[in-house]
Amino acid sequence: MTVETTVAGTLALIAIMTLVTLATRFGGVFLMSFVTINPRIESFINTMASSVLIAIIVPMAVSGDAGSLAALVVTAIIMLATKKPLPAIAAGIVTAGLVRYLGVTAL
């Protein structure tokens, strides 16, 4: 199946993606309303968030450019030192921007 890259086709794709996103989010909340949250379930939910984050970061670490690798290292160091995600993420973003602005191609 193909969708034409016209304005109508693009809007149709956005509408479909919106519906799928809403269905999964509302469906997840609906299904979780039938689950009793015990310590084991809570641990699973907390671990799942970390697993998704790692699944996003590992490919970047393996095949990323110098900016993404520097951002990853700085973010990890600051996160380990401060245990606060917001400053770590901010430092990673600034680091990636600086490395790319300076034109560094390899670490």
Secondary structure as the mmCIF struct_conf table of DSSP 4:
data_model
#
loop_
_struct_conf.conf_type_id
_struct_conf.id
_struct_conf.beg_label_comp_id
_struct_conf.beg_label_asym_id
_struct_conf.beg_label_seq_id
_struct_conf.end_label_comp_id
_struct_conf.end_label_asym_id
_struct_conf.end_label_seq_id
BEND BEND1 THR A 6 THR A 6
HELX_RH_AL_P HELX_RH_AL_P1 VAL A 7 MET A 32
TURN_TY1_P TURN_TY1_P1 SER A 33 PHE A 34
BEND BEND2 VAL A 35 VAL A 35
HELX_RH_AL_P HELX_RH_AL_P2 PRO A 39 SER A 63
HELX_RH_AL_P HELX_RH_AL_P3 ALA A 66 THR A 82
HELX_RH_AL_P HELX_RH_AL_P4 PRO A 85 LEU A 102
TURN_TY1_P TURN_TY1_P2 GLY A 103 GLY A 103
#
